[in-house]
Amino acid sequence: MLKDKTENDLVLYARDATQRIHDLNENKEQVIDGDFHDADSLKKAMEYVDLIFLDYTVDVEATKKILNTMDEMAIHKLVAISSLGIYDELPESFNKWNRSILSEVLPKEGKSADIIEESNIDAVIIRPAWMYNDPSIREYEITQKGETFKGTQVTREAVADLVLEAIQSFEEYKNTNIGVSEPNTDGDKPLFMQ
């Protein structure tokens, strides 16, 4: 979604990326196979890059490696996807359900968020509600860190819109940690699961 909505050149970095990422615009997209733990491949991927978008923060050591490499490469802009519930910020019944599903992931995502916030990187941390696909629903509401999270679900399309907004208006969003959800979706679990 992001690649279709930006004029920026993109470096797409992932394990087995060339096998998984197809339909490229070779004039603006470069694909690099790599591992988040491999400093050399990270450095190669980060050459001539202004901003990093990170959608995987479960691996704490990888988060540290990425931040260290960014610092070495003098890249100081990061937009990272984390998870709702890393601060127990959800309403009680939803928090209990969410923890029962994500109990192994949340501490790791929370630790990565802490490491990002403690770094000297200007970052936007986005904590989406449970995601689902529906291109017709693009509405979202934002909850700041420290506030009770609103909603239980959000479309991937709405999250992509917020990510693009955070990238394009980085100065407005930098050093924020925000939850994102679809309005009027409060409950004990995501509405699309009921």
Buried (B, 14 or more C-beta within 10 A) or exposed (E): EBBEEBEEEBBBBBEEBEEEBEEBEEEEBBBBBBBBEBBEBBBEBBEEBEBBBBEBBBBBEBBBBBBEBBEEBEBBBBBBBBBBBBBEBBBEEBBEBBEEEBEEBBEBBBBBBBBBEEBEBBBBBBBBBBBBEBEEBBEBBBBEBEEEBBBBBBBBBBBBBBBBBBBEEBEEBBEBBBBBBBEEBEBBBBBBEE
